[in-house]
Amino acid sequence: MKSPLMILAAAILSATVPATSGRAQPPDGKADRPNVVVIFCDDMGYGDLGCFGQTRYATPNLDRMAAEGARFTDFYVSSAVCSASRAALLTGAYHERVGIQGALGPKTKVGLSHDETTMAEMFKSAGYATGMAGKWHLGYRPSQAPVHHGFDEFLGLPYSGDMWPHHPERPEGYPKLPLIEGDQPAIADVTAEIQKTLTSRFADRAVDFIKRHKDEPFFFYLAPNMPHVPLFVRDENAGRSGAGLYGDVIREIDDAVGAILSTLRAEGLDERTLVVFTSDNGPWLSYGDHGGSAGPLREGKGTSYEGGVRVPFVARWPGKVPAGLVQRQPAATIDLLPTFAAMIGGHPPALPIDGLDVRPLLFGEPDARSPHEALFFYYGDGELQAMRSGPWKLLFPHATRTMNGQAPGGGGVPGKYRPLAVGLELYDLDADLGETHNLAADRPEVVAQLQGMADSMRARLGDRLTKADGPEIRPAATAAD
C-alpha cells in the first residue's frame, strides 16, 4: 500500500496540459500499428531547442513537431553518459541491469549482450523492417554491430566522433575512426571533411529507408553523432545560425528532422508514423561555446543532477498524439520499448526490464500519471547516485564534477572541471527546478521514504557506494573477434 506521502506526490505530479480537449485513442488492431522513427541526439542539452526555451538560434522543425505533437518536460535518461544511456534506450532496462556502464572505448571487446532483446529485435519480430544510421556505441567489433542486434541495415560510427587521432587532449590515444556499413568499414579513416557530412548523410539514409519501406511497417533509429564534440557542419551551413558553430550544428540537426517529416508527408505516411526526438544525456559543459545548454537545470553531462539526466523529448503522431500536449509527468527512455511493444502488439523482452507502458501520457489521457513510483540514476562503476519520486529528487553522497567557477573551454578545447562532493541532498523539483535548496534536514520523513525505495533497488541492481551486490545484473558480452 502506498503511503500518504506517495499519494500526495502522485497527485502533485498529475498535471497534464493538452492544448486540445479531445482524447487521442491508442491504436486498435494491426491496421493501426504505426511506423516508428526514433531520433536520439548526442549531448544535446535540455535548453538547446526553441520549444524548450532556446532563443539564440532557431529550431523551426522541432518547434513545429512539438506544436503538432507532445512535449515532455520531465523526461529522463538512465545515466548521463553515452553507452550506458544507449543501452537503456534500446533494451528498456536500466543500463546497470544489462551490464553496460560509462562510454565504451575503441579498444574494448565489451558490448551489449546478444541475450538482450533490443528495440529493433522487438519490431523485427512483429514484421517490421528495421534500420539505423548514426552512432552505435554498444560494441564496435563486427559481431557486435547493430545488424547483429535486430537491425536490417546500419550506416554509422561505432563510437563517439571524438574517439579519433585528432582528439585535442589525447591525440595518440585513439585509432582511426571508421564509418561502418553493415558490420564492415565503408570508410576506414573518417577525416574532418567526412565528419562535416555525417549529420546530413545519416538523415539521407533515414529518408531513403522510409521511401524504400513505405509499403510495409518500419522502424528507423536515427542517432546523430552531433552535437557531441568535435562539432562539424557542411561548409554551406557554417555561420547560418548566427550563434556560432554549436548553433549551426543544431540547425543542421533541425534540418534532418525537417527532411524526415517532409518525406513522411510526401509519401502519405504522416498519420501512420510516430516520430520521437530526444537526447542521450545533458550538455558537455566543459566545452563552453562548443557545448550546449541545460537551460534552468543544474550541471550537465557526467552528473546526476537534473542537467545531466533530464533531456528534451518531443513526439508527433497526427491524430493520435494531441497537438500541443505538454506532459509534465515523469517518463524515461526505458519506457519507449514497452510502450512501442504495446502499440504494435509486439512481444516485450523475455528477460526482466525496468521500463513501463506510458501510452496514457503520450496520448494525453485525462488524469494520466507516471507509472513509475520512482526512477533511479546510476553512474560510473555501479554507483546509485540519485533517484526521483513524485516531485522529489534525492541525491546520495558521492563525488562528481562541476564547471562552476572554472574557466570555460572554447573552440573545441575543453575547460577543466573541478571536483564536487555531493552530500545527501533532497530537492522539491516543482518548487526548485535548479536544485538549489537542499531540504534533506527539513524533510527527514521524505528522505526516509525514498531511502527505503533506494534500498529496494540496491537489493536488485546493487550499489558500489553502499557496497551492495546486484543479483539481477546481467553481464555484458565480450566479443571473441
Phi, psi and omega per residue, in radians:
M1 nan 2.373 -3.138
K2 -1.312 2.528 3.109
S3 -1.296 2.833 3.051
P4 -0.982 -0.576 3.108
L5 -1.053 -0.794 -3.110
M6 -1.236 -0.610 3.101
I7 -1.119 -0.741 3.104
L8 -1.116 -0.741 -3.140
A9 -1.072 -0.738 3.133
A10 -1.113 -0.691 -3.132
A11 -1.154 -0.697 -3.136
I12 -1.090 -0.631 -3.058
L13 -1.620 0.228 -3.034
S14 -1.484 0.058 -3.076
A15 -1.247 2.028 3.026
T16 -2.111 2.228 -2.974
V17 -2.072 1.494 3.073
P18 -1.407 2.559 3.096
A19 -1.404 -0.287 3.116
T20 -2.038 2.666 -3.090
S21 -1.544 -0.262 -3.117
G22 -1.271 2.676 -3.126
R23 -1.778 2.166 3.114
A24 -1.389 2.267 -3.107
Q25 -1.617 2.384 3.046
P26 -1.155 2.750 -3.060
P27 -1.189 2.564 3.061
D28 -2.074 2.161 3.039
G29 1.418 3.016 -3.022
K30 -1.166 -0.580 -3.076
A31 -1.125 -0.424 -3.106
D32 -1.683 0.102 -3.130
R33 -1.152 2.192 -3.089
P34 -1.439 2.677 2.758
N35 -1.224 2.698 -3.111
V36 -2.357 2.274 3.016
V37 -2.112 2.145 3.081
V38 -1.930 2.145 3.102
I39 -1.949 2.091 -2.966
F40 -2.221 1.710 -3.076
C41 -1.356 2.986 -3.044
D42 -2.046 1.933 3.096
D43 1.251 0.392 3.066
M44 -1.370 2.275 -3.095
G45 -1.479 2.846 -3.140
Y46 -1.030 -0.547 -3.093
G47 -1.746 0.378 -3.044
D48 -1.601 -0.089 -3.104
L49 -2.009 2.603 3.097
G50 -1.003 -0.706 -3.108
C51 -1.268 -0.100 3.026
F52 -2.021 0.305 2.980
G53 1.894 -0.040 -3.140
Q54 -1.238 2.331 -3.135
T55 -2.171 -0.149 -3.053
R56 -1.334 -0.425 3.124
Y57 -2.580 2.942 -3.037
A58 -1.752 2.546 3.001
T59 -2.309 1.183 -2.965
P60 -1.115 -0.650 -3.100
N61 -1.251 -0.716 3.102
L62 -1.229 -0.617 3.077
D63 -1.142 -0.696 3.100
R64 -1.179 -0.674 3.096
M65 -1.042 -0.723 3.106
A66 -1.181 -0.704 -3.140
A67 -1.141 -0.577 -3.126
E68 -1.601 -0.019 -3.117
G69 -2.523 -2.376 -3.045
A70 -2.088 2.567 3.011
R71 -2.141 2.114 3.105
F72 -1.654 2.139 -3.106
T73 -1.494 -0.333 -3.035
D74 -2.206 1.103 -3.065
F75 -1.950 2.389 -2.947
Y76 -2.218 2.691 2.932
V77 -1.777 2.916 -3.128
S78 -1.288 -0.590 -3.100
S79 -2.737 2.645 -3.032
A80 -1.524 0.809 3.119
V81 -2.734 2.741 -2.854
C82 -0.961 -1.247 -2.991
S83 -1.097 -0.741 3.138
A84 -1.023 -0.796 -3.124
S85 -1.127 -0.703 -3.123
R86 -1.215 -0.616 3.079
A87 -1.083 -0.727 -3.139
A88 -1.153 -0.768 3.113
L89 -0.985 -0.856 -2.977
L90 -1.414 -0.315 -3.127
T91 -1.893 -0.268 -3.066
G92 1.289 0.225 -3.107
A93 -2.166 2.655 2.979
Y94 -0.953 2.436 -3.104
H95 -1.005 -0.561 -3.141
E96 -1.098 -0.622 3.138
R97 -1.118 -0.632 -3.069
V98 -1.723 0.190 2.963
G99 1.334 0.331 3.132
I100 -1.920 2.110 -3.130
Q101 -2.195 2.626 2.993
G102 1.139 -2.553 3.122
A103 -2.135 1.956 -3.065
L104 -1.177 2.311 -3.138
G105 -1.549 2.892 -3.080
P106 -1.091 -0.424 -3.058
K107 -1.601 -0.095 -3.110
T108 -1.340 2.675 2.992
K109 -1.799 0.023 -3.118
V110 -1.365 2.465 3.088
G111 -2.764 3.074 3.130
L112 -1.085 2.319 -3.112
S113 -1.163 2.501 3.063
H114 -1.295 -0.132 3.031
D115 -1.311 -0.346 3.125
E116 -1.382 2.524 3.048
T117 -1.639 2.011 3.129
T118 -1.479 2.903 3.054
M119 -0.962 -0.720 3.137
A120 -1.114 -0.712 3.133
E121 -1.165 -0.624 3.078
M122 -1.095 -0.821 3.117
F123 -1.122 -0.753 -3.093
K124 -1.078 -0.691 -3.139
S125 -1.185 -0.319 3.099
A126 -1.666 0.171 3.064
G127 1.590 0.281 -3.136
Y128 -1.575 2.524 2.871
A129 -1.308 2.459 -3.058
T130 -2.265 2.365 3.121
G131 -2.544 2.779 3.132
M132 -2.533 2.524 2.957
A133 -2.466 2.414 3.090
G134 2.179 -2.604 -3.045
K135 -1.577 2.248 -3.120
W136 -1.627 -1.251 3.020
H137 1.143 0.582 3.092
L138 -2.264 0.560 -3.104
G139 2.154 2.143 -3.004
Y140 -1.872 -0.063 3.066
R141 -1.216 2.660 -3.092
P142 -0.901 -0.702 -3.113
S143 -1.227 -0.193 -3.116
Q144 -1.801 0.071 -3.078
A145 -1.176 2.784 -3.137
P146 -0.952 -0.561 -3.127
V147 -1.183 -0.158 3.044
H148 -1.873 0.226 3.069
H149 -2.273 0.543 2.997
G150 1.824 -0.122 3.132
F151 -1.585 2.321 3.106
D152 -1.207 -0.545 -3.130
E153 -2.621 2.727 -3.114
F154 -2.631 2.334 2.945
L155 -2.296 2.085 3.132
G156 2.993 -2.939 -3.129
L157 -1.687 2.505 3.136
P158 -1.320 -0.388 -3.107
Y159 -2.736 -2.915 -3.010
S160 -1.188 2.622 -3.100
G161 -1.186 -0.279 3.108
D162 -1.546 -0.084 3.093
M163 -1.504 1.184 -3.096
W164 -2.570 2.980 -3.026
P165 -1.140 -0.134 -3.091
H166 -1.759 0.282 3.114
H167 -1.026 2.332 -3.038
P168 -1.164 -0.399 -3.110
E169 -1.920 -0.396 -3.090
R170 -2.346 1.084 -3.060
P171 -1.116 -0.392 3.141
E172 -1.729 0.070 -2.994
G173 -1.594 -0.166 -3.043
Y174 -2.285 2.613 3.046
P175 -1.371 -3.118 3.054
K176 -1.083 2.551 -3.137
L177 -1.614 2.076 3.139
P178 -1.645 2.717 2.910
L179 -1.801 2.147 -2.996
I180 -1.769 2.360 2.946
E181 -2.038 2.094 -3.042
G182 1.244 -1.947 3.051
D183 -2.229 0.308 -3.119
Q184 -2.268 2.649 3.128
P185 -1.118 2.219 2.969
A186 -1.565 -0.563 3.033
I187 -2.325 2.080 -3.028
A188 -1.311 -0.477 -3.060
D189 -2.362 1.729 3.122
V190 -1.301 2.071 3.129
T191 -1.643 3.051 3.088
A192 -1.063 -0.653 3.129
E193 -1.126 -0.639 3.098
I194 -1.261 -0.683 3.102
Q195 -0.980 -0.617 3.131
K196 -1.034 -0.463 -3.034
T197 -1.660 -0.127 -2.887
L198 -1.179 -0.717 -3.128
T199 -1.035 -0.831 -3.137
S200 -1.284 -0.564 3.127
R201 -1.121 -0.755 3.137
F202 -1.209 -0.662 3.086
A203 -1.133 -0.682 3.102
D204 -1.076 -0.660 3.106
R205 -1.139 -0.696 3.103
A206 -1.083 -0.791 3.134
V207 -1.078 -0.789 3.132
D208 -1.084 -0.725 3.129
F209 -1.082 -0.779 3.132
I210 -1.046 -0.769 -3.127
K211 -1.138 -0.679 -3.116
R212 -1.254 -0.409 -3.046
H213 -2.067 0.397 -3.065
K214 -1.143 -0.342 -3.104
D215 -1.715 0.185 3.095
E216 -2.511 2.771 3.111
P217 -1.149 2.462 -3.103
F218 -2.451 2.715 2.998
F219 -2.253 2.234 3.097
F220 -2.246 2.347 3.139
Y221 -1.966 1.886 3.111
L222 -1.803 2.031 -3.074
A223 -2.133 1.381 3.136
P224 -0.979 2.507 3.079
N225 -1.465 0.074 3.080
M226 -1.857 2.723 0.073
P227 -1.599 0.559 2.992
H228 -1.112 2.417 3.065
V229 -1.140 2.663 -0.027
P230 -1.329 2.471 -3.082
L231 -1.454 2.366 3.096
F232 -2.531 2.515 2.946
V233 -2.402 2.852 3.026
R234 -1.044 2.586 -3.090
D235 -0.953 -0.681 -3.094
E236 -1.210 -0.262 3.134
N237 -1.750 -0.051 3.129
A238 -1.146 2.238 -3.140
G239 1.456 -0.020 -3.019
R240 -1.162 -0.618 -3.039
S241 -1.367 -0.400 -3.029
G242 1.297 0.187 -3.084
A243 -2.302 0.554 3.106
G244 1.436 -3.135 -3.058
L245 -1.115 -0.643 3.136
Y246 -1.075 -0.786 3.085
G247 -1.064 -0.670 3.098
D248 -1.079 -0.707 3.135
V249 -1.111 -0.779 3.139
I250 -1.130 -0.674 3.088
R251 -1.065 -0.677 -3.141
E252 -1.205 -0.658 3.034
I253 -1.093 -0.731 3.101
D254 -1.058 -0.683 3.060
D255 -1.051 -0.709 3.137
A256 -1.082 -0.736 3.082
V257 -1.090 -0.755 3.122
G258 -1.062 -0.674 3.125
A259 -1.119 -0.685 3.123
I260 -1.173 -0.804 3.139
L261 -1.105 -0.699 3.114
S262 -1.126 -0.687 3.118
T263 -1.131 -0.739 3.125
L264 -1.064 -0.721 3.102
R265 -1.158 -0.799 -3.090
A266 -1.110 -0.547 -3.105
E267 -1.619 0.102 3.122
G268 1.245 0.468 -3.060
L269 -1.903 0.030 -2.989
D270 -0.950 -0.870 -3.055
E271 -1.493 0.061 3.100
R272 -1.984 0.199 -3.021
T273 -2.338 2.231 2.997
L274 -1.643 2.189 3.075
V275 -2.037 2.235 3.056
V276 -2.141 2.554 -3.087
F277 -2.323 2.260 3.092
T278 -2.782 -2.921 -3.053
S279 -2.396 2.803 -3.060
D280 -1.454 -0.336 3.094
N281 -3.061 -3.130 3.141
G282 -1.338 -3.048 -3.009
P283 -1.314 2.622 3.107
W284 -1.508 1.584 -2.936
L285 -1.199 -0.436 -3.106
S286 -1.151 -0.300 -3.115
Y287 -1.523 0.051 2.999
G288 0.992 -2.044 -3.093
D289 -1.230 -0.140 3.023
H290 -1.808 0.190 3.053
G291 -2.060 2.914 -3.057
G292 -1.651 -2.829 -3.067
S293 -2.132 2.390 3.014
A294 -1.571 0.088 3.136
G295 1.078 -2.205 -3.111
P296 -1.438 -0.005 -3.021
L297 -1.521 2.772 -3.114
R298 -1.543 2.363 3.049
E299 1.096 -2.845 -3.060
G300 -2.759 -2.631 -3.115
K301 -0.840 2.443 3.084
G302 1.512 0.062 3.073
T303 -2.256 2.791 3.114
S304 -1.747 0.190 2.890
Y305 -1.211 2.945 -3.010
E306 -1.011 -0.618 -3.124
G307 -1.135 -0.326 3.100
G308 -1.554 -0.611 -2.965
V309 -1.993 -0.244 3.071
R310 -1.665 2.269 -3.014
V311 -2.294 2.772 3.062
P312 -1.161 2.543 3.093
F313 -2.528 2.209 3.110
V314 -2.300 2.410 3.123
A315 -2.365 2.442 -3.118
R316 -2.407 2.217 3.012
W317 -2.672 1.610 -3.036
P318 -0.935 2.313 3.129
G319 1.523 -0.226 -3.135
K320 -2.073 -0.895 3.060
V321 -1.568 2.103 -3.068
P322 -1.053 2.336 3.116
A323 -1.116 2.303 3.089
G324 1.406 0.163 3.117
L325 -1.111 2.260 3.011
V326 -2.011 1.861 -3.043
Q327 -1.721 2.104 -3.075
R328 -1.853 0.124 3.079
Q329 -1.439 2.484 3.122
P330 -1.165 2.392 3.029
A331 -2.614 3.030 -3.017
A332 -2.644 2.902 3.108
T333 -1.040 -0.520 3.126
I334 -1.112 -0.304 -3.118
D335 -1.455 -0.272 -3.013
L336 -1.185 -0.780 -3.116
L337 -1.048 -0.918 3.131
P338 -1.130 -0.538 3.094
T339 -1.180 -0.797 3.097
F340 -1.088 -0.729 3.132
A341 -1.027 -0.737 3.124
A342 -1.167 -0.615 -3.134
M343 -1.131 -0.705 -3.007
I344 -1.786 0.006 -3.074
G345 1.277 0.479 -3.127
G346 -1.450 2.882 3.131
H347 -1.518 2.147 3.054
P348 -1.183 2.849 3.142
P349 -0.982 2.553 3.111
A350 -1.259 -0.600 3.111
L351 -1.384 2.646 -3.114
P352 -1.044 2.447 3.043
I353 -2.234 3.072 -3.057
D354 -1.958 -0.291 -3.134
G355 -1.276 2.762 -3.118
L356 -2.315 2.776 -3.125
D357 -1.241 2.044 -3.136
V358 -1.966 0.499 3.095
R359 -0.966 -0.732 3.124
P360 -1.007 -0.616 3.089
L361 -1.223 -0.759 -3.086
L362 -1.180 -0.644 -3.117
F363 -1.568 0.083 3.045
G364 1.151 0.621 3.140
E365 -1.171 2.458 -3.112
P366 -1.003 2.369 3.084
D367 1.100 0.338 3.101
A368 -1.136 2.401 -3.126
R369 -2.188 2.719 3.069
S370 -1.013 2.340 3.095
P371 -1.333 -0.100 -3.093
H372 -1.586 2.207 2.946
E373 -1.212 -0.556 3.095
A374 -2.777 2.684 2.974
L375 -2.036 2.504 -3.035
F376 -2.126 2.545 -3.055
F377 -2.212 1.877 3.055
Y378 -1.654 2.626 3.069
Y379 -2.604 2.777 3.095
G380 1.116 -2.488 -3.064
D381 -1.548 1.116 3.045
G382 1.363 0.562 3.112
E383 -1.635 2.103 2.987
L384 -1.395 1.739 -2.986
Q385 -1.644 -0.445 -3.046
A386 -2.808 2.907 3.057
M387 -2.670 2.764 3.021
R388 -2.247 2.379 3.052
S389 -2.487 2.103 -3.034
G390 0.996 -2.334 3.124
P391 -1.450 -0.043 -2.981
W392 -1.641 2.388 3.018
K393 -2.096 2.160 3.122
L394 -2.054 2.190 3.032
L395 -1.871 2.437 3.140
F396 -1.718 2.657 -3.094
P397 -0.986 2.189 3.103
H398 -2.856 2.997 3.102
A399 -1.748 2.299 3.075
T400 -2.373 -2.677 -3.046
R401 -2.508 2.787 3.102
T402 -2.610 2.684 2.998
M403 -1.764 -0.009 3.130
N404 -1.057 2.195 -3.135
G405 1.430 0.035 -3.120
Q406 -1.789 2.691 3.060
A407 -1.217 2.216 -3.114
P408 -1.242 2.715 3.019
G409 -1.287 3.035 3.126
G410 -2.887 2.581 3.062
G411 1.105 0.398 3.121
G412 1.662 -0.002 3.080
V413 -1.870 2.188 -3.033
P414 -1.348 2.670 2.918
G415 -1.400 -3.127 -3.077
K416 -1.861 2.193 3.017
Y417 -1.199 2.757 2.900
R418 -2.025 2.638 -3.131
P419 -1.132 2.581 3.102
L420 -2.355 2.163 3.099
A421 -1.568 2.101 3.115
V422 -1.665 2.296 3.080
G423 -1.687 -2.876 2.996
L424 -1.358 1.908 -2.953
E425 -2.241 2.242 3.139
L426 -2.079 2.262 3.136
Y427 -2.257 2.490 3.001
D428 -1.658 1.771 -3.014
L429 -1.200 -0.410 3.077
D430 -1.151 -0.655 -3.081
A431 -1.715 -0.319 -2.962
D432 -2.523 1.235 -3.069
L433 -1.075 -0.537 -3.099
G434 -1.465 0.097 3.103
E435 0.891 1.054 -3.092
T436 -1.901 -0.392 -3.016
H437 -2.094 1.809 -3.106
N438 -1.292 2.068 -3.087
L439 -1.786 0.185 -3.042
A440 -1.008 -0.722 -3.126
A441 -1.285 -0.470 -3.090
D442 -1.477 -0.451 -3.065
R443 -2.209 1.120 -3.104
P444 -1.088 -0.493 3.138
E445 -1.192 -0.599 3.083
V446 -1.223 -0.767 3.110
V447 -1.016 -0.781 -3.128
A448 -1.102 -0.726 3.119
Q449 -1.060 -0.819 -3.104
L450 -1.251 -0.622 3.088
Q451 -1.050 -0.685 3.104
G452 -1.094 -0.694 3.092
M453 -1.176 -0.674 3.110
A454 -1.141 -0.671 3.113
D455 -1.087 -0.642 3.093
S456 -1.106 -0.709 3.088
M457 -1.176 -0.726 3.116
R458 -1.041 -0.609 -3.140
A459 -1.182 -0.295 3.135
R460 -1.788 -0.860 -3.044
L461 -1.955 0.092 3.054
G462 1.291 -3.122 3.129
D463 -2.990 1.985 -3.129
R464 -1.133 -0.512 -3.121
L465 -1.128 -0.589 -3.139
T466 -1.908 0.148 3.125
K467 1.050 0.573 3.096
A468 -1.575 2.375 3.076
D469 -1.379 2.740 -3.137
G470 -2.081 1.556 -3.065
P471 -1.151 -0.323 -3.113
E472 -1.654 0.015 3.123
I473 -1.213 2.306 3.071
R474 -1.792 2.404 -3.053
P475 -1.288 2.545 2.940
A476 -1.186 2.980 3.140
A477 -1.717 2.639 3.022
T478 -2.026 2.100 -3.073
A479 -1.270 2.552 3.106
A480 -1.472 -0.483 -3.070
D481 -1.606 nan nan
